């Protein structure tokens, strides 16, 4: 039988079982784990004390690099179930029939903060789901906002630097934050979302998840539609107001983690209904905006939501490090029937996510149980640090006539996507079109009493810590959304800045 990618049952000493005999890491019994070998009662320690040396050496190496983004998070296991037939859109096997269930693991996270940062910080939230399908692992690496700050992937490292810490002071810096946003104004739609009350969700159970990028649902003949996937919370949207979020950050910085774990622990299992928006290639060519622009949404009036499934989280992890910290998502983990689009930010993520996992977890990160596919067979990828399975035994590590393998089509091609063009520098300019959807969101906020006022207060509270030059740049940015908005933020920020002084 060929070796399998599914991990074997770990040794007994890895299990939590009453009455197990305590041993050193090599399995040798240890009578007293708190005793050390030394010369006499007061003499130096002995290097031969393997248990002590091994314990200290392992402790020194317990921490792995934290994620550059999405460092703070919580997760749970669950099930994705198909509720509506969409076989006319895709041949993906896990979506092939109503009622089909697929095991899942979801990790929620803040984006900009470190592992110790508060859950209630004003920040986008990651919403990543791993689906263990019969055709391999499918990762939905979503956020809780339908758009993002950039559409040019070369800006991503620069943008994230401004959301982290100043290289001199090692402090969060309002000047860095707003200087970047006000000089890269394609970000305005996401800024409008972030500084509404949806920028501080009341825990992870009360927010939506969005693919943001366009993907493709593909049929066996290679024909496809572009899609956006939405996971809409069945618990309803619930948010903190700005000052509530600050209070929770001080009193209960792990609020969202606590809320998710406790809800599942007592059987109040959260769920999200899955919807898809579709757009034909012909519609994409006529669409007002570039569908590969991550700063734009597809209006529901033109591209209505179509329900197709439900994600339910019903089991907490047994070990945070093993399952939540070591889980590794990547947009490039796709299955037949679903493909990536030409969105440039998505294309860069197809490389970057796997690359960071190799750095954080090692080249064999897919052997970690939470990341393992149900089945996998790739004898050309061998060896490497921490190869802990049979490493394909004696099976050849090349395409050998002595050990033939079976092959199955895993991806498709389409005549619609045949690219011809010159290599060029990709740097799209900001135009009036970049403010249209942000302006629409401002007007939507006006339909709910207090939401526009909250937005102005949220921005001013943060912007008041920046210097005057950066403030002026930012006032002008919001004035391009709506002159009255720019004036209101200017007035509120000026008054709050005087209070700081």
N, C-alpha and C positions, 0 to 999 in steps of 0.2 A: 504494500500500500504506500502511496506517496505521502511525504510529510505534509501535515496540514498547518495552515496559518493560525488556526484557532488554538489558543494557549492550552496546555495541559493543566490538570489540577495541580496547584502548588503543593510543596511538601507540607506535612502535617503541622510543622512548627510555624507556618504562616497563618494558620487558622486560629480563631479565637475559640479555644476549647478548654473547659475547666479540667484541671488535673494534668495538663501537659507538663512534661519534665523540662525545666529551663536548661538551655545549652548555650554555648558560645556559637558564633556564626558558622563554624565548621561542623556543628552538631555534637560537639563534645560536652557532656554534662558539666554543669557548674553548680557547686554546692551553695555558694553565697555570692550573688552578683554584686554585693556592696563591699566585699573584702578585696584587698589588694595585696599582692606579694611584695614584701620588703625585707630588708636585712634587719632583724631584730625589731623591737617595738618602735624604735624611733629612727631607724636607718633609712637609706634611700630606697626607692622603688626598684624592682627588678625588670629588666627589659624582657625577660622570658614570660612575663604576665600577659599572655596573648589576649585574654579576655579584656583586660583594661586597655591595652594598646589598641585593640581592634574597635572597642567601644568608642574611644576618643577619636580615632581616625575616621570612623564612620560619621560621628557627630560633626566633625569639621567639614564634612562634605554633604551634609543633609540638604543644603539649599542649592537649587538649580537656578540658572538665570530666570528672572521674571520676564514675562512678556513685555515687549517694548510698549505696546498698547494692549488694552483689555486685561491688565494685570490683576485687577480685583474682580472676582466673580463667584458665582454659585451655580450649582447644576443639579440635575435630577434625571432619572430614567423615566421612560414612558412609552407610549404607543402612538403611532400614526395610523389612522384608519381611513380608507377611501369611503366617502359618503355619497359621491355622485360620479356618474360615468363621464370620463373625459377621454375615452379611447379614440375619439375622433381627432384628438389633438396630439397625442403622443403614444409611442409604443413602449414607454417605460413599464417594465413588468410590475413594479410595486404599485402602479396605478391602474393595473389591467382590469380589475373588477371591483364592484362595490362590495364593501365588507372586508376586503383584504387588509390585514394588519401587518405593520412593520415595527420592529423594536427600534427605539430611539433614545438618544441621550442629548439633552439640551443644556448649554451653558450660557448664562446671562452674565453681563459684565458692564462696568463703566469703561470708558475708553482712555481718558487721559491720565487718570490717577495711578499711583503706585499701589502695591498690594495692600498697604495699610490705610489707603484713603477711604473717606466715608462713602457709603452707598448712596447717600442722598445728594451728592454733589451735582451742580448743574453741568451736565455732560451728556453726550449721546450714550446710548446703551447698546452693547452687543447682544445679539439674540441668535446664537449659533446652534443648529440642530444636526446631529449625526444620525442618519438613517441606515440601519444594517440590512440592506436589501439582498436578495438572492443573487443579484448581479454586481455585488460590490458595495462599498460604502459610498453613500451620497451625503455630502455636507452642504447644508444650507447655511451660509455664513452671512447672516442678515444683521441689520441694525433696527432700532426702534423708530427711526426716521426714514421717510421714503426717498430722501435726497441726501447729498453730502456736500462738504465744503469745496471740493476740487473736481475738476474733470480732466486735469493734466497730471498723470501719475508722477512726473518728476517733482511736483510740488509737495508730494506727501511727506517726505522726511522733513522738509522745511516747515511745513505746517505743524507737524507734531512737535517739533522742537519748540515752537512758540506756545504750545499748550502745556509744556513741561516746565523746566526750571532754568532760570537765567544762568549762563555758564560762569559768571563771576560771583554772584551772590548765592546761587543755588536756591533761589526763592521763586515762587510763582510770581509772574510779573504782568500787570495789566497793560503796560506799554507794549510788551512783546505780543500779547494776545490781540489787542485791538489794532496795533500797527499792521500786523499781517492781514487781518480781516478787512481793514479799510483800504488796503492797497491791493487786495485781490478780491474784488467785489463780486466775482461770480459766486462767492460764498454766501451772498446775502439771503438766498432762500433758506439755506440751512440755519443761518444766524437767526432769522425770524422764527424758525421752529424751535431752536435751542433756547431762546430767551422768552418764549411763551412758557406757560406753566407746564407744558409737556416736557420741558427740559429738566424737570425734577419730578419724575414719576414716583408714585407711592408704592415702592417695591416693584419687583419684577413681574408679578402676576397681573398687574393692571396697566399693561402697555402692549402695543401692537409690535409686530415684526414685519420688516419689508426687505425684499431682495435688493431694492434700489437699482441694481443693474438690470439690463435686459438680458435674459437668457433665451434659449430656443427649445421649444418642444418639437420633437422630430418624429416623423412617421417612417415606416420601413422603406418607403420609396425615396426617402431623402427629403421630401417636402417638409416644410416647417412653418411655424409661426413664432414670432417674438413674443416673449411673455414677461410679465412682472408678477411675482408671487407675494401675497399678503397673508400674514397670520394675524387675525383680529381676535383680541382677547374676549373670551366669553364672560370674564368677570366685570367687564366695563372699564372704561378709562377712569383713573383716579390719580390725582397729582397733588404734590405739596405746593403751597405758595412759597415764595422766596424765603421769607423769614422762618417759616416752619421747617423748610429743608435745612437751613443753617442751624436751627435748634436741635433737630434730629442728628445732624452731623456731629454735634458735641456730646449729646446725651446717649445716642445709640448708633455709632458709626457703621455697625453691621446690620442695620435695620432690615434691609431687603433680603440679605442672606438668612437672617433669623426668620423673617416672615415666610419665605418660601419653604424652608425646612419644616417649620412648625405646621404650616397648612397641610403639607403632604403627610406629615407624621400623624396628624389627627384625622386623615381621610378626606380633607377638603381639597381634592386634587384639581389643580388649575388646568384649564384647557383653552385652546385657540382654534378657531375655525379657519381653514385654509381656503383662499380664493386665488384665482388667476385672472389677470388681464391679458388679452391676446391682441396682437397686431400683425397683420399679414405683411410680407415684404413690400407689396404694392402700397399698402397704407403707410408703411414706414417712409417710403420715398416721397409721399405727399404730406407727411406730418409737418406741422409748423416748426417743431424743434428737432434737433438731431437726437434720435432715440438712443444714441450712445453717450449722451450728455448726462452725467450723474447728478447734475444740479437741477434737473427738470423732472416733473412728474407727468404721467399720462392721465389726462382728465377722465374721471369716471363717466362723465356724460358721453364721451366719444368711445371709450373703451371700458364698458361696464365690467364689474366683478362677477366672476363665475365660481360658485362654490364647488369644491372637490374633495375636501377631507377635514379631519379633525386631529389635532395633536393634543394628547392628554399626558400630563406628568403625574406619575403615581408611585414612584419609588425613590427614596433618598439614597445617595451613595453610602457605602459602608466605610470608605476611607477617602478623605478629601484630597490628599496628595495623589494617591494612585489614580483616582477617577476624575476629579475636577481640575487639579493642577496639571496633570499629564495628558489630559484629553487634547487632541490636536486636530483642528479643523482646517480645511483648505477648499476654496472655491473650485480647485482643479479636480477634486474628488467627485466625479460625475459618473453616471451610469447610462447605458444605451437608452436613447429616447430623450435625453436632456443634454444640451451642449451649451458652451459659452458663446456669447456674442462677441463682436469686435469692439465693444466698449474698451477704450484704452486703459482705464483704471482697473477694470476687471482683468484685462490681459496681464497687467503688471502683478495683480494679486495671485494669479495662477502660478507665478514663480515664487513670489515673496513669502507666501505662507508656508509652503513646503521647506523653503530654505531656512526660515527661522526655526522650524521644528527640528531640522537636522542639527542646528546650532544648540537649541535648548535641551533636546532630548536624545540626540544621536541619530545616526543614519538609519537605525533599525527601529525608529519610533512607532512604526506600524505593528510591531510585535507586542507593544504594551496592550494589555487586554482590552482597555476601553477603546482603543483605536483599531483593533483587529477586525478585518472583514470576516464574514461568516466562512468564506473559503477563498483561497488565493493560491496561484501556482505560477511563480516566476523564477525559475532556476537561474536566470541570467543575473539576478541581483543577489549576490552572495556575500558572506563574510561581514566585516565591519565590526565596530565596537558594540559590545553587548548583544551579539547574536546568540540567543538563548534557546532556539529550537534546534531541530536536527539539521538545519542548514542544507536541506535537500539531499542529505546523505551522499551516496555515490552517483546520483543522477548527474549527467553531463551539464557543464555550465555554458554550453553553446548549443546552437541548433544542430542536433546530431541525428544522423541516419540510424544510429544504433538505439536511440530512445525517442521515437516519434511522439509528438504531442498532438492533441486535437485543438482546433482553432474555431472561434466563433466571432462573428462580426460584432464589434462593440461600438462603432461610431459610423456616421453617415456623411455624405457630401451632398451638396446642392449646387445646381447651376447658378442659383441666385447669388451665392457668395463666391465669386471668382474675382479676386482683387488684382487690378493692374494700375500702376502709378509710379511716380517718381518718389524716391526717398526724400523726405523733407522734415524740417523742424516743426514739431507739433506744439503750437502755442496759441490757442484760440483767444481772440480779444473779447473783452467785455463789451456788450452792446446793450441797447435799451431792452432787448428781449430778456436779459438776465434779471430785470426788475419786475417783469410782468407777474410771474407766479408769486413772488414775494409780496407784491402789492395786493394780489388776490387774497393771500393769507392774512394780511393786515385787515382787510375788509371783513373776512370771516371772523376774526377775533372780535370785531365790533358788533357782531350779532349776539354775543353772550355778554351780559352786563359785567363790567369789571375787568374783562380780559385785556382790553387795550391798555387800561391803566396799570394792570399788573405787568404787562410787557414793558412799558416805559420805566416803571420802577425797577424791574429786573435788570434792564440794560444800564440804567443810571447808577444803580448800586455797585455794579462791577466797573463801569467806565469811569466813575468818579475817582478811582485810584490811579488813572493814567495821567500823563502830563498833557498840557494844553494843546500841543501840536497834534498828538494822537487823538485827543477828543475832537478837535476841529475836523480832522479827516473822517472821523466816524460820524459826526453830525451830518456832514455832506453826503456820506453814503446813505444814511437813512432818509435824507431829504430827497434822494432820487427815487426812493420807494414811494414817499408821500411827503410833500413839503410840511404839512402839519405834524407828521410824525417826527421829522427832524427838529422842528421847533420845540415840540414837547420834550424830546430827549435832551435837547440843549438846555432848556430851562431847568429841568429836574436835575440834570447832572451838575450844572453850575451851582445850584443851591446845595446839593450834597457835597460838592467839592469844598465849598466854603466852610461847611460843618467840620470836614476833615482837618482843615487848617486851624 
